[in-house]
Amino acid sequence: MSESVVAVWPELKLPHGMKEDTRIAPHILVRSSVFSTLEYAGAAQRPMILKSEPLPLGAMSHYRVKQLEGPRLSQTDADLMFWMLSRAYRYGAPKDKATVFFKRGEAITALGRKRGGKTDVLLDSSLQRLCSAEFHFEERDKATEEMRPLAQTRLLSKIERVQDDAKRYDYRVTIADGVAALLENGSWVRLSGPVREELASDPLARGLYACFESNKKVYATLPETLKEQMGRTEELDRAEDTDKKGMQTSKWLHALRRALARVQAATGWSQCELVAAGPLAGKVQVTKGNVRRRPEPRTP
């Protein structure tokens, strides 16, 4: 779906309604590296994709995703996008445009961040990135096994900053119509805001949690497969000689083990690890049966 086509936003089956701490994410956004798990801060320069050089993104085998232009997105951008999507669905499916209204402080609090000048700037920058980055999405047709176009779209289509103290909101943000197609046929996942917040210090853990949560059953996966899906190849595959690549592989496995342990601690899943021995040795195994039950998200 292009942004010129009028969107029909699908109904989302939420038995208990949209809870305050619920986050909504299309499967294709958490099963690909649309939101990289690299941290673009300090000396780490955020890549900018040019129209002349679109970037194929790592994704699960039944998807094909390209970023056509704009800045690479990160997990902080994902947090904001998923929060705005859940807000758009707060009272059911949008009937026309998916427009959300919010105060700056409201967004920052909901995302578990502290108020301050830097945080305010980061919020504005994240909104601009979500409005600038454009993607082409394809999905494998279950009947023909062929890839079919799903959408070509940005994630946000319009951002308005409201400079009026009499208004009950600071921002009026419209989610791009093309995002509606990414939610069709139940292709979405309900994420826990508190879990995402608990994993805030580790972008890789946030990405892994969202990806695993989007699958009812998580099959044993090779670390190299996850490395591509999490967008880590942009940094860790730059080394050209064998010795440096070996060092980078070791660095990746260390980061992966640490992130998996954090996901298990935050979710209470009974298993979330890089298996060391046995038939599945060398693969990531996730079993989502809870050892302990986390509190349910609060209702608004």
C-alpha positions as CSV (number, residue, x, y, z in Angstrom):
1,M,0.0,0.0,0.0
2,S,1.3,3.4,-0.9
3,E,0.5,6.5,1.2
4,S,-1.8,7.8,-1.6
5,V,-4.2,4.9,-1.0
6,V,-6.8,5.4,1.7
7,A,-6.0,3.1,4.6
8,V,-8.5,0.7,6.3
9,W,-7.0,0.2,9.8
10,P,-7.8,-3.4,10.9
11,E,-9.4,-4.2,14.2
12,L,-7.1,-5.6,16.8
13,K,-8.5,-8.4,19.0
14,L,-7.6,-7.3,22.5
15,P,-9.8,-9.2,24.9
16,H,-9.1,-6.8,27.8
17,G,-8.9,-3.7,25.7
18,M,-5.8,-1.5,25.2
19,K,-4.1,-1.3,28.5
20,E,-1.9,1.7,29.5
21,D,1.3,-0.3,29.4
22,T,0.6,-2.2,26.2
23,R,2.7,-1.6,23.1
24,I,1.6,-2.6,19.6
25,A,4.1,-3.6,16.9
26,P,3.6,-5.1,13.4
27,H,5.4,-8.4,13.1
28,I,7.5,-7.3,10.1
29,L,9.0,-4.4,12.2
30,V,10.2,-6.7,15.0
31,R,11.1,-9.6,12.8
32,S,13.5,-7.5,10.7
33,S,16.2,-4.9,11.4
34,V,14.0,-1.9,10.5
35,F,14.9,-0.9,14.1
36,S,18.6,-1.6,14.5
37,T,19.9,-2.8,17.9
38,L,23.0,-0.7,17.5
39,E,23.3,2.3,19.7
40,Y,23.8,5.4,17.6
41,A,25.1,7.8,20.2
42,G,28.3,9.7,21.0
43,A,30.9,8.8,18.3
44,A,28.7,6.2,16.7
45,Q,27.4,7.9,13.5
46,R,23.9,7.1,12.4
47,P,23.9,5.9,8.8
48,M,21.9,7.8,6.2
49,I,20.4,5.8,3.4
50,L,20.3,7.5,-0.1
51,K,17.7,6.8,-2.7
52,S,20.4,5.8,-5.1
53,E,21.7,3.1,-2.7
54,P,18.7,1.4,-0.9
55,L,19.7,-0.9,1.9
56,P,18.4,-4.5,2.1
57,L,17.7,-5.2,5.8
58,G,18.0,-8.5,7.6
59,A,14.6,-10.2,8.2
60,M,13.0,-13.6,8.8
61,S,12.8,-15.7,5.7
62,H,9.2,-14.9,4.9
63,Y,9.8,-11.2,4.7
64,R,11.9,-9.0,2.4
65,V,12.6,-5.4,3.6
66,K,14.5,-2.6,2.1
67,Q,15.2,0.9,3.5
68,L,14.8,3.2,0.5
69,E,16.0,6.4,2.1
70,G,16.4,8.3,5.4
71,P,18.3,7.7,8.6
72,R,18.7,4.2,10.1
73,L,16.3,3.7,13.0
74,S,17.1,2.4,16.4
75,Q,15.3,0.9,19.4
76,T,14.6,4.3,21.0
77,D,12.7,5.0,17.8
78,A,10.9,1.7,18.1
79,D,9.8,2.5,21.6
80,L,8.2,5.7,20.5
81,M,6.6,4.1,17.4
82,F,5.0,1.3,19.3
83,W,3.7,3.6,22.0
84,M,2.1,5.9,19.4
85,L,0.5,2.9,17.6
86,S,-1.0,1.7,20.9
87,R,-2.3,5.2,21.5
88,A,-3.9,5.3,18.1
89,Y,-5.8,2.1,19.0
90,R,-6.7,3.2,22.5
91,Y,-10.4,3.4,21.7
92,G,-10.5,0.9,18.8
93,A,-9.3,0.9,15.2
94,P,-8.8,4.4,13.7
95,K,-11.7,5.3,11.5
96,D,-9.9,7.6,9.1
97,K,-6.3,8.8,9.8
98,A,-4.4,7.4,12.6
99,T,-3.6,10.6,14.4
100,V,-2.4,10.8,18.0
101,F,-2.3,13.8,20.3
102,F,0.0,14.0,23.3
103,K,1.9,16.3,25.6
104,R,5.7,16.1,25.5
105,G,5.9,15.2,29.2
106,E,3.3,12.5,28.7
107,A,5.4,10.8,26.0
108,I,8.6,11.0,28.0
109,T,7.0,9.6,31.1
110,A,5.3,6.7,29.2
111,L,8.6,5.8,27.6
112,G,10.3,5.7,31.1
113,R,12.6,8.6,30.4
114,K,13.6,11.6,32.6
115,R,12.6,15.1,31.7
116,G,15.3,17.5,30.6
117,G,16.6,19.5,27.7
118,K,18.5,16.6,26.1
119,T,15.5,14.3,26.4
120,D,13.2,16.8,24.8
121,V,15.6,17.1,21.8
122,L,15.9,13.3,21.5
123,L,12.1,13.0,21.3
124,D,11.9,15.6,18.5
125,S,14.8,13.9,16.7
126,S,13.1,10.5,16.9
127,L,9.9,11.8,15.5
128,Q,11.7,13.4,12.6
129,R,13.5,10.1,11.9
130,L,10.3,8.1,11.9
131,C,8.9,10.6,9.4
132,S,12.0,10.6,7.1
133,A,12.9,6.9,6.8
134,E,11.1,5.2,4.0
135,F,10.8,1.4,3.5
136,H,9.6,-1.2,1.0
137,F,8.0,-4.3,2.6
138,E,7.3,-7.7,1.0
139,E,5.8,-10.8,2.5
140,R,5.8,-14.4,1.3
141,D,2.3,-15.5,0.1
142,K,1.3,-18.6,1.9
143,A,-0.5,-20.1,-1.1
144,T,2.0,-19.5,-3.9
145,E,5.2,-19.1,-1.7
146,E,6.1,-16.1,-3.8
147,M,7.0,-12.7,-2.4
148,R,4.2,-10.1,-2.7
149,P,4.4,-6.4,-2.1
150,L,3.0,-5.4,1.3
151,A,3.6,-1.7,1.5
152,Q,6.0,1.1,0.5
153,T,5.8,3.7,3.2
154,R,7.3,5.9,5.9
155,L,6.2,5.2,9.4
156,L,4.9,8.7,10.2
157,S,3.4,11.0,7.6
158,K,2.9,14.2,9.5
159,I,4.2,15.9,12.7
160,E,2.7,19.1,14.0
161,R,4.2,20.9,17.0
162,V,1.4,22.9,18.7
163,Q,2.6,26.1,20.3
164,D,-0.6,26.9,22.3
165,D,-0.8,26.6,26.0
166,A,-4.6,26.5,25.8
167,K,-4.4,23.2,24.0
168,R,-4.3,19.9,25.9
169,Y,-1.5,18.6,23.6
170,D,1.9,19.6,22.3
171,Y,2.1,17.2,19.3
172,R,-0.4,16.1,16.7
173,V,1.3,13.2,14.9
174,T,-0.2,11.1,12.0
175,I,0.9,7.5,11.5
176,A,1.4,6.8,7.8
177,D,-1.5,5.0,6.1
178,G,0.9,2.3,4.8
179,V,1.4,1.1,8.4
180,A,-2.2,-0.2,8.4
181,A,-1.2,-2.9,5.8
182,L,1.6,-4.1,8.2
183,L,-1.1,-4.9,10.8
184,E,-3.5,-6.9,8.6
185,N,-4.4,-10.5,9.1
186,G,-3.3,-10.5,12.8
187,S,0.3,-9.7,11.9
188,W,1.0,-7.8,15.1
189,V,2.2,-8.4,18.6
190,R,1.3,-7.0,22.0
191,L,4.4,-6.0,23.8
192,S,4.8,-5.2,27.5
193,G,5.8,-1.6,28.1
194,P,7.3,-2.5,31.5
195,V,9.5,-5.2,30.0
196,R,10.8,-2.8,27.3
197,E,11.5,-0.3,29.9
198,E,13.4,-2.8,32.1
199,L,15.6,-3.6,29.1
200,A,16.1,0.1,28.2
201,S,19.9,0.0,28.8
202,D,20.4,-2.8,26.3
203,P,19.1,-2.2,22.7
204,L,19.9,-5.8,21.7
205,A,17.8,-7.2,24.6
206,R,14.9,-5.0,23.5
207,G,15.1,-6.2,19.9
208,L,15.4,-9.8,20.9
209,Y,12.5,-9.6,23.3
210,A,10.2,-8.1,20.7
211,C,11.2,-10.6,18.0
212,F,10.8,-13.6,20.4
213,E,7.5,-12.3,21.8
214,S,6.0,-12.1,18.2
215,N,6.3,-15.8,17.8
216,K,4.1,-18.3,19.6
217,K,6.9,-20.8,19.4
218,V,10.5,-19.8,19.0
219,Y,12.6,-22.3,17.1
220,A,16.2,-22.9,17.9
221,T,18.2,-20.2,16.0
222,L,21.8,-19.8,15.0
223,P,23.5,-16.6,16.4
224,E,24.5,-15.5,12.9
225,T,20.8,-15.5,11.9
226,L,19.9,-13.3,14.8
227,K,22.9,-11.1,14.2
228,E,21.4,-10.2,10.8
229,Q,17.9,-9.8,12.0
230,M,19.0,-7.5,14.8
231,G,20.9,-5.2,12.4
232,R,24.3,-6.0,14.0
233,T,26.1,-6.8,10.8
234,E,26.4,-3.0,10.0
235,E,29.1,-2.7,12.7
236,L,30.4,-6.2,13.4
237,D,31.1,-7.3,9.8
238,R,33.3,-4.4,8.8
239,A,36.5,-6.2,9.6
240,E,38.1,-7.7,6.5
241,D,40.9,-10.0,7.8
242,T,40.1,-13.3,9.5
243,D,41.7,-12.5,12.9
244,K,39.6,-9.3,13.2
245,K,36.5,-11.2,12.1
246,G,37.1,-13.8,14.8
247,M,37.4,-11.0,17.4
248,Q,34.2,-9.4,16.2
249,T,32.4,-12.8,16.4
250,S,33.5,-13.2,19.9
251,K,32.3,-9.8,20.8
252,W,28.9,-10.5,19.2
253,L,28.5,-13.8,21.1
254,H,29.3,-12.0,24.4
255,A,26.7,-9.3,23.7
256,L,24.2,-12.0,22.7
257,R,24.6,-14.0,25.9
258,R,24.3,-10.9,28.0
259,A,21.2,-9.7,26.2
260,L,19.5,-13.2,26.4
261,A,20.1,-13.3,30.1
262,R,18.5,-9.9,30.5
263,V,15.5,-10.9,28.5
264,Q,15.0,-14.0,30.6
265,A,15.3,-12.0,33.8
266,A,12.8,-9.3,32.6
267,T,10.2,-11.8,31.2
268,G,10.5,-14.7,33.6
269,W,10.7,-17.1,30.6
270,S,12.0,-20.5,31.6
271,Q,14.7,-20.6,29.0
272,C,16.4,-17.9,26.9
273,E,20.1,-18.8,26.3
274,L,22.8,-19.8,23.9
275,V,22.9,-23.5,24.4
276,A,26.4,-24.8,25.4
277,A,25.9,-28.6,25.1
278,G,23.6,-31.2,23.6
279,P,21.8,-31.5,20.3
280,L,21.1,-27.7,20.2
281,A,24.6,-26.6,21.2
282,G,25.5,-23.4,19.5
283,K,21.9,-22.3,18.9
284,V,19.7,-19.9,20.8
285,Q,16.9,-21.7,22.5
286,V,13.8,-19.8,24.0
287,T,11.1,-21.5,26.0
288,K,8.4,-19.0,26.9
289,G,6.7,-20.8,29.8
290,N,7.1,-18.5,32.7
291,V,9.0,-19.5,35.8
292,R,7.4,-16.5,37.6
293,R,4.4,-14.4,36.6
294,R,4.9,-10.7,35.9
295,P,2.2,-8.3,37.0
296,E,-0.4,-7.5,34.3
297,P,-0.1,-4.1,32.7
298,R,-2.2,-1.4,34.4
299,T,-5.5,-0.3,32.9
300,P,-5.8,3.4,32.0
